Structure formats: structure tokens, C-alpha cells
Amino acid sequence: ILLWNFLLSLVTANVMIKMPRIFADSVGGDDKLLADISRYAGASLRLYGNPPLCCIMACARPKKPELLDIRRLKLGIFQFCLVQPVLTFIDLFLSLEKLNRVAFVAAFSGIECRLRVIKVLSSLVAMSSCTGFAKLCESADPNDHVKEGNLVAKRIYVQSFVWGLNLIPLITHGILE
């Protein structure tokens, strides 16, 4: 099951790394998005602290989008693509070494729980960043033909993908251990 989890994290990361491009392409590409934000950024948006990470909503107030927000939201998505496979590989490595009764593994006892917590937080940040990036893309230019909610289906797909292939197995694996 450990190898399966590692391969699954690679597949999930591969899907997630494409999401900012898909969102940006649906509104005309990165260049148009950058131009629209610098030109039309009018209304305040809740870019950070979106569900399922709405516990930080009080800290992340709605604000007018800036060019830096594109990088921050993409970073929130891309961190998932790095963190998940690396932590899953560490878990795989330590578990295999523990099965072979290697002595140094005793120094890492209890790390599985910490890895699981970091992976859950990484998933929540990525899903929240996808929601913020979708909102940013939808509202970048009020004069284009992208209606509010056009990216909802894509955002729901991303979040259900992360929930179904990452969070639910991660949480149930932690409960069953």
C-alpha cells in the first residue's frame, strides 16, 4: 500500500500542477490575466482563507487583487506538487526500513503522524489556493465574457480530486493505524 500511496501522490501532483494553467487559459492566458488584473482590479475579493481553509478567514480579509497575488496563489498550489510526493516518499522509505529492522529508524519513531498532519495542511492550502485563483481569474476583467461561476466546475473537480485521492485515504489510513 505504501508504494501505491507514493504513485498516487505523483498522479495527484501531476494533475494539480496543471490547474493554474487551465484556470488562466479559460480567461485568455497568463498575459491577459496579468493585464486584466493590473487594469481592472476593482472589487475586493477573498483570495485567501477560502473553504476548506476558512479557519483563517478572520486573518485573510477580502482585498483588491494585486499582481503578487497570482504568484502567491500559484505557490499555494505548487507547494502541494512538491510536498505531497516528497513526504510520501519519506514515509515509504522509513516504513520499508522499519520492516527490515534497520537501527536508525528508531530515531524517527512517531514521524508518521507529523508527516500526515503536514500533508493534510498542504492539501487544504492547495484547495483554498485553487478557489482563490479561480475567483481571481473570474473577476479579473469585468468586460470579458467569463461569467461568475464559469470556473466553478473546474474548481469543484480539483477539490473533489484532492479530497477523493488524497485527503480521505490519508485521514482513514491515519485512523486505522
Disulfide bonds with the S-S distance in Angstrom:
none
